[in-house]
Amino acid sequence: MEIIIKLSQFLLSLSLLIILHELGHFIPAKLFKTRVEKFYLFFDVKYSLLKKKIGETEYGIGWLPLGGYVKISGMIDESMDKEQMALPPQPWEFRSKPAWQRLIIMLGGVTVNFILAFIIYIGMAFAYGDYYIKNDSLKDGIWVTNPVVEKAGIKTGDKIIAIDGEKIERFEPVVSMNILTAKEVLIERNGKEKTITLPVNFIGNFLDTDKKGVIVLRMPFVVGSFTDTSKNKEAVKPKDIIVSLNGVAVKYFDQAIAISEANKGKKINGIVLRDLKETPVTFEVDKEGKLGIYPGSLKEDNLEKLGYYKFSKESYSFLESIPIGIERGKDQLVGYGKQLKMIFNPSTGAYKGVGGFHAIYNVFPDSWSWEVFWNITALLSIMLGVMNLLPIPALDGGHVMFLLYEMVSGKKPSDKFLENAQMVGFVLLISLLLFANGNDIYKAIIGK
């Protein structure tokens, strides 16, 4: 059932993004009286799953879910229709239209992608508001869950004050992601501020580890379930909260880990909070320094009752949601631009994180959440827009590059040149596709 839910979200999001992107090309093409021969969701190599011709355009669904396309008459594209291009230009063809009209047609897809992302973020701000913890309320700092992050100089208990000079007002998941692309992180440790300069290959080292967490909230040790070999099944019950181990007060899960690792193979006294009452117990620590207990979780209201965190909720009117959503979209756009820049810089090692369709599929959760779905779709829309703007022949950005050259120089590149450029771009795209999906296969083989 989980696979069906993940796959449904993946296909729905991908289909929505492809159809709207292609509509961005289709609508201005029709407005400028340019003939559109095909409009396809997914690729129809050899045959189509569904197709119907309405007017001059064939609408259909292909069997290969690697994207979609509109075939515009008189345009050198992935179809490489040389026979049509060898005939004299016709008034309804793309090549017969003024450069400015062709530019608008080519920019239509990415424009829709960016507009869609901003609309989604505005809608999410209006529908869901914001639910967060004020950063200055984290009295005991954060929990560093990855050894690479700790080696870089950020430790459990530190308070994140600013990232690349931008003060952190709210502790949200985006804080963790921003650290991955940061150059400097300002922290507070034991009442003193300290600037941590992250190494150039920080993100590459991070991607080499099995533990993908960066920093998270420090949480109490709530008993969830037990390992098969655990000797503490009778000592504690699910939902118990461990508050003391070996005579040392334990407030957070990371503290319990340290104490149990220091008492390998021993029996230690402890205290758990059960139904809000302290209950003494005896724990057995195995030879690896583990209690054999999987941690559970507490709801936000229980965390507040126990004095761990204070959660803030903000709701916005529709008008208030507009600047909030625009700012959120801008932040995501800038953030993805930074990631892309790092990917093309081999010294950062960020290329190790490049993934294909399997990686995108895995981003979606195995339970349905419209809030999560729309958040992922908005980010994917930004990614699709940015990627399509890259000045690679065969992408929208490649066509735009040649059109801008034509508009500035007054000289139109020859059809032969455009055909060759299209072929080079196609080879580049196939190479990128193979690299990205090859990365997915490699990670699956090594178990990352």
Salt bridges, closest charged atoms under 4 A:
GLU37 OE1 - LYS71 NZ 3.10
ASP44 OD2 - LYS38 NZ 3.26
GLU56 OE2 - LYS30 NZ 2.88
GLU56 OE1 - ARG35 NE 3.45
ASP81 OD2 - LYS71 NZ 3.48
GLU93 OE1 - ARG95 NE 2.59
ASP130 OD2 - ARG170 NH1 2.88
ASP130 OD1 - ARG328 NH2 2.99
ASP140 OD2 - LYS251 NZ 3.11
ASP158 OD1 - ARG189 NE 2.77
GLU188 OE2 - LYS159 NZ 3.82
ASP208 OD2 - LYS352 NZ 2.81
ASP240 OD2 - ARG274 NH2 2.77
ASP254 OD2 - ARG218 NH2 2.74
GLU314 OE2 - ARG170 NH2 3.22
GLU327 OE2 - LYS330 NZ 3.20
ASP396 OD2 - HIS21 NE2 3.23
ASP396 OD2 - HIS25 NE2 3.14
GLU406 OE2 - ARG102 NH2 2.70
